[in-house]
Amino acid sequence: MHSFSAQRILRVLLAPFLLLGLQGCFWLWPLTQPTELHYASTPDGWKLALHRYRPEKIAIEKEPVLLIPDFAMNRYNFDIAKDRSLPIYLYEKGYDVWILELRGAGESTKPNIFGMGEKENTYTFDTFVEVDAPAAVEFVRYETRREQLSWVGHSMGAMLGYAYLGLHPGEKTVRSFAALAGPSSFPIRTQAGDFVLKAKALAEMAVKTQTSRLVAQAASNNVGWVDNNFGPIRSFLLLGWDPYLAFESMLWNNEAVDARTQSMVFQNAVANISPNLFNQTIDWMESGEFRSADKNVIYSANLDRIHVPTLVATGKLDAICPPMAAREVFEKLGTLDKALRIVGKANGYSADYGHLDLVIGDRSREDVFPLVFAWLEQH
């Protein structure tokens, strides 16, 4: 007769979780490497990392391209793997590509944690609009000796473009603008939005302790694999309400992004943010308005002041910028030179894209990147 001690039983129970943790280790690290790393200094003393893909020969007719990532993300938002990297795609087409990491993200200056460090962790989205974006634009123009550049923003990077261009209607430094999955308001409450508001207290704790990136990395090995293999079982055990699935629906459509890429995003692309920025974005979701932290500036009210040629694109299943929100942006833009693209099967694309799918999807290189390239070429 075999004797099963509590220790042996615990080992048996933990073994599957250990195997799950190990199964993804080999695929977590990206293989992309920009050709140069620069730092732009802001008037308030922060260093902003600008990762550059610089072709050996740059055609005079091609303006530099500035890519600005999503909320709480670093350069890997655009550059997670060679087969789905927008900067590499444009670089191969002869463009001089720059990826900005806003303060607190990636290689840029980090704020203090628990009182340790020089920089206060008090910045907001308005800081990005008033300080970081102008500093990055001027740095790229100076380094490239070009009067104009093109702006490509994903989600919050697109919203930053709306705010910046809307406050500077006579702006001549931005030649063209591609807004990917960027809403200008939150007119409807999605399932994903409801989940964020329900989990607000937990998320706020991670933000205040600057552990958001750490939590994402801890989950990275299994985030895609477990969901793809055990999603239905997990949902059944939780009586139909699956918080993880609700969270995932905000990020991507599993049919358009494979498990490997999902894990890589959690491991590499997440950045910590300030409590003030977090509170401001929660205010957008609760109020439905895209506005400054002090509520004095309604950024969405300035869309009609944007006269830069603008491409607006979003995924058919995007939970943060659904097609209705993208169409609202498109209709309010002041420029007559604009285009709207809803990336989904009904419009001839390979899948119904979600939020991050536009830049990390399995077939984004075939479906989405040509849209951006064509827009840049036309302008």
C-alpha positions in Angstrom: 0.0 0.0 0.0 1.3 3.4 -1.0 1.4 6.2 1.6 0.4 9.6 0.1 1.8 12.4 2.3 0.4 15.9 2.1 3.7 17.0 0.5 3.3 14.4 -2.3 -0.3 15.4 -2.9 0.8 19.1 -3.1 3.5 18.2 -5.6 1.0 16.3 -7.8 -1.4 19.2 -7.7 1.2 21.8 -8.5 2.9 19.8 -11.3 0.4 20.9 -14.1 0.9 24.5 -13.2 4.7 24.2 -13.3 4.4 22.7 -16.7 2.1 25.4 -17.8 4.6 28.0 -16.6 7.5 26.4 -18.5 5.8 25.8 -21.8 6.0 29.3 -22.9 9.5 30.3 -21.7 11.3 29.9 -25.0 9.1 32.2 -27.0 8.9 35.3 -24.8 11.7 37.5 -26.2 11.4 39.7 -29.3 14.1 39.6 -31.9 13.6 43.2 -33.2 16.4 45.7 -32.9 16.1 49.3 -34.1 19.2 50.7 -35.7 19.6 53.7 -33.3 18.4 54.9 -29.9 18.1 58.6 -29.3 16.8 60.7 -26.3 14.8 63.9 -26.5 14.9 66.2 -23.5 11.8 67.8 -22.3 11.6 71.3 -20.7 10.8 69.7 -17.3 13.9 67.5 -17.4 12.6 64.1 -18.6 14.4 62.0 -21.3 12.2 60.5 -23.9 13.5 57.4 -25.8 13.1 57.5 -29.6 13.9 54.2 -31.3 14.9 54.7 -34.9 14.9 52.4 -37.9 17.1 54.3 -40.4 17.5 53.2 -44.0 20.9 53.5 -45.6 19.4 55.7 -48.2 16.3 57.9 -47.5 14.4 59.1 -50.5 13.9 62.9 -50.4 10.1 62.5 -51.0 9.6 60.3 -47.9 9.1 62.3 -44.7 10.2 60.7 -41.4 7.4 58.8 -39.6 6.8 59.1 -35.9 5.0 56.2 -34.2 3.4 56.7 -30.8 2.2 53.7 -28.8 -0.9 52.9 -26.9 -1.8 53.6 -23.2 0.6 51.8 -20.8 2.8 50.4 -23.6 6.3 50.9 -24.9 7.9 50.5 -28.3 6.9 46.8 -28.5 3.3 47.9 -29.1 4.5 48.4 -32.7 7.6 46.2 -32.8 6.8 42.9 -31.0 8.2 40.6 -33.7 9.8 40.9 -37.2 6.8 39.3 -38.9 4.4 41.9 -37.4 6.4 45.0 -37.0 5.0 48.2 -38.6 8.3 50.1 -38.2 10.2 47.3 -39.9 7.6 47.2 -42.7 7.9 50.9 -43.3 11.7 50.8 -42.9 11.9 48.2 -45.6 9.8 50.5 -47.9 12.5 53.2 -47.4 11.0 55.3 -44.6 13.0 56.8 -41.7 10.9 55.5 -38.7 11.0 56.7 -35.1 9.1 55.1 -32.2 8.5 57.4 -29.3 8.3 56.0 -25.7 6.4 58.5 -23.6 7.7 59.4 -20.1 7.6 56.4 -17.8 7.7 53.8 -20.6 10.4 51.7 -22.0 13.8 53.4 -22.1 12.4 56.8 -21.2 12.9 58.4 -17.7 11.0 56.5 -15.0 9.3 58.4 -12.2 10.1 57.7 -8.5 8.7 54.7 -6.7 7.9 54.9 -3.0 9.6 58.3 -2.8 12.8 57.1 -4.4 13.9 58.9 -7.5 14.0 62.4 -8.9 10.9 62.7 -11.0 7.4 63.0 -9.5 4.9 60.4 -10.7 2.2 63.0 -11.3 2.0 63.3 -15.1 -1.3 63.1 -17.0 -2.3 62.7 -20.6 -2.2 66.5 -20.8 1.6 66.3 -20.1 2.0 64.1 -23.1 0.0 66.7 -25.2 1.8 69.8 -23.9 5.3 68.6 -23.3 6.2 65.1 -24.6 4.7 65.3 -28.1 6.2 68.7 -28.9 9.6 67.7 -27.7 9.5 64.5 -29.8 8.3 66.3 -32.9 11.0 68.9 -32.7 13.7 66.4 -32.0 12.8 64.3 -35.0 12.7 67.4 -37.2 16.0 68.6 -36.0 17.8 65.2 -36.3 16.4 64.6 -39.8 16.7 68.2 -41.0 13.1 67.9 -42.4 10.4 70.4 -41.9 7.6 67.9 -41.7 6.9 64.3 -40.5 4.0 61.9 -40.5 2.3 60.8 -37.3 1.1 57.3 -36.8 -0.6 56.6 -33.4 -2.2 53.5 -32.0 -5.1 54.0 -29.5 -3.8 56.6 -27.0 -1.1 57.5 -29.5 -3.9 58.4 -31.9 -5.8 60.2 -29.2 -2.6 62.2 -28.5 -2.6 63.1 -32.2 -6.2 64.4 -32.0 -5.5 66.5 -28.9 -2.2 67.9 -30.2 -3.4 68.7 -33.7 -6.7 70.0 -32.4 -5.0 72.5 -30.1 -2.6 73.6 -33.0 -5.0 74.0 -36.0 -2.3 75.8 -38.0 0.3 73.0 -37.4 2.5 72.7 -40.4 5.0 70.2 -39.0 2.7 67.1 -39.3 2.2 66.3 -43.0 -0.1 63.3 -42.6 -1.8 61.4 -39.7 -2.8 57.8 -39.4 -5.0 57.1 -36.4 -5.3 53.4 -35.6 -7.9 52.3 -33.1 -8.1 55.7 -31.5 -11.5 56.8 -30.1 -12.3 60.5 -29.4 -15.1 59.7 -27.0 -16.7 56.8 -25.2 -20.4 57.0 -26.2 -21.3 53.4 -25.4 -20.4 51.2 -22.5 -18.8 48.0 -23.7 -18.4 44.7 -21.8 -14.7 45.4 -21.7 -15.3 48.9 -20.3 -17.6 47.5 -17.6 -14.9 45.1 -16.6 -12.3 47.9 -16.3 -14.6 49.9 -14.0 -15.5 46.8 -11.9 -11.8 46.1 -11.5 -10.8 49.8 -11.0 -9.7 49.4 -7.4 -7.4 46.4 -8.2 -5.9 48.1 -11.2 -5.4 51.3 -9.2 -3.4 49.4 -6.6 -1.1 48.0 -9.3 -0.7 51.5 -10.7 0.1 53.2 -7.4 2.7 50.5 -6.5 4.1 50.6 -10.1 3.7 46.8 -10.4 1.5 46.7 -13.6 4.4 45.6 -15.7 5.5 43.0 -13.1 2.0 41.5 -13.0 1.8 41.3 -16.8 5.2 39.6 -17.0 4.2 37.1 -14.3 1.2 36.2 -16.4 2.9 36.2 -19.7 3.9 32.5 -20.0 0.3 31.3 -19.9 -1.8 34.2 -20.9 -2.4 33.0 -24.5 -1.9 29.3 -24.2 -4.2 28.8 -21.2 -6.9 30.9 -22.7 -6.8 29.2 -26.1 -6.9 25.7 -24.5 -9.0 26.1 -21.3 -11.2 29.1 -22.0 -14.5 27.2 -22.2 -13.6 25.1 -19.1 -12.7 28.2 -17.1 -15.9 30.0 -18.1 -18.0 27.0 -17.1 -16.3 26.8 -13.7 -16.9 30.5 -13.1 -20.7 30.1 -13.9 -20.5 31.9 -17.2 -18.7 35.1 -16.0 -15.1 35.0 -16.9 -13.2 38.2 -15.8 -10.1 37.1 -17.7 -12.1 36.7 -21.0 -13.7 40.1 -20.4 -10.3 41.6 -20.0 -9.0 39.8 -23.1 -11.8 41.0 -25.2 -10.6 44.5 -24.6 -7.2 43.7 -26.0 -7.7 41.4 -29.1 -9.7 38.9 -31.0 -8.1 35.4 -30.3 -8.8 34.5 -33.9 -6.5 37.2 -35.1 -3.7 37.0 -32.6 -1.9 33.8 -31.8 -1.0 32.6 -28.3 2.7 33.2 -28.8 2.2 36.9 -29.6 -0.2 37.3 -26.7 2.4 36.0 -24.3 5.1 38.2 -25.9 3.0 41.3 -25.4 2.4 40.7 -21.7 6.1 40.0 -21.2 7.6 42.9 -23.2 5.1 45.6 -24.1 3.4 46.7 -20.9 4.6 49.9 -19.2 3.8 51.4 -15.8 1.8 54.6 -15.7 1.1 57.3 -13.2 -1.9 57.3 -10.9 -3.0 60.6 -12.4 -3.0 59.2 -15.9 -4.9 56.2 -14.8 -7.6 58.4 -13.1 -7.9 60.6 -16.1 -8.6 57.6 -18.4 -11.1 56.2 -15.9 -12.8 59.7 -16.1 -13.0 59.4 -19.9 -14.8 56.0 -19.5 -17.2 57.1 -16.8 -18.1 60.5 -18.3 -17.9 59.5 -21.9 -15.9 62.6 -22.7 -12.3 62.9 -23.9 -11.1 65.8 -21.8 -8.2 67.2 -19.8 -7.6 66.2 -16.2 -8.9 69.5 -14.9 -12.0 69.1 -17.2 -11.4 72.5 -18.8 -10.4 71.3 -22.3 -12.6 69.0 -24.2 -10.2 67.5 -26.7 -12.9 65.9 -28.8 -14.5 69.3 -29.4 -11.4 70.3 -31.4 -11.6 67.6 -34.1 -13.1 70.0 -36.6 -9.9 72.1 -36.2 -7.7 69.2 -37.6 -6.9 69.9 -41.2 -4.0 67.4 -41.6 -4.8 64.5 -44.0 -6.0 61.7 -41.7 -6.6 58.0 -42.1 -8.9 56.5 -39.4 -8.8 52.8 -39.0 -10.2 50.3 -36.5 -11.1 46.7 -36.1 -14.6 45.3 -36.6 -14.5 43.8 -33.0 -12.5 46.6 -31.3 -14.0 47.0 -27.8 -12.2 50.3 -27.1 -12.6 52.0 -30.4 -15.6 50.2 -32.0 -16.6 51.1 -35.6 -19.2 53.6 -34.3 -16.5 55.5 -32.4 -14.1 55.5 -35.4 -16.9 56.8 -37.7 -17.6 59.6 -35.2 -14.0 60.7 -35.4 -14.0 60.5 -39.1 -17.2 62.6 -39.5 -16.0 65.3 -37.1 -12.5 65.8 -38.6 -12.1 69.2 -40.2 -10.0 67.9 -43.1 -11.6 67.0 -46.3 -8.7 64.7 -47.1 -9.6 61.7 -44.9 -10.4 58.0 -45.1 -12.1 55.5 -42.9 -11.3 51.8 -42.8 -13.1 49.1 -40.7 -10.8 46.0 -40.7 -13.1 43.0 -40.8 -14.1 40.1 -43.0 -17.1 41.9 -44.4 -14.7 44.4 -45.9 -12.4 41.9 -47.5 -9.8 41.4 -44.7 -8.7 38.1 -43.4 -10.3 38.4 -39.9 -12.5 40.6 -37.7 -9.8 42.6 -35.9 -9.8 43.7 -32.3 -7.9 46.5 -30.6 -4.3 45.5 -30.6 -4.7 43.3 -33.6 -4.2 46.1 -36.0 -0.5 46.3 -35.0 0.3 42.8 -33.7 -2.2 40.6 -35.6 -1.1 37.4 -37.3 -1.9 39.0 -40.7 -1.6 42.7 -39.8 1.4 42.8 -42.2 -0.9 41.9 -45.1 -4.1 43.5 -44.0 -3.3 46.7 -42.1 0.3 47.8 -42.8 -0.4 48.4 -46.5 -3.2 50.8 -45.5 -0.7 52.9 -43.6 2.0 52.7 -46.3 -0.5 53.7 -49.0 -1.6 56.7 -46.9 1.9 57.9 -46.4 2.7 57.4 -50.1 -0.3 59.4 -51.1 0.7 62.3 -48.9 
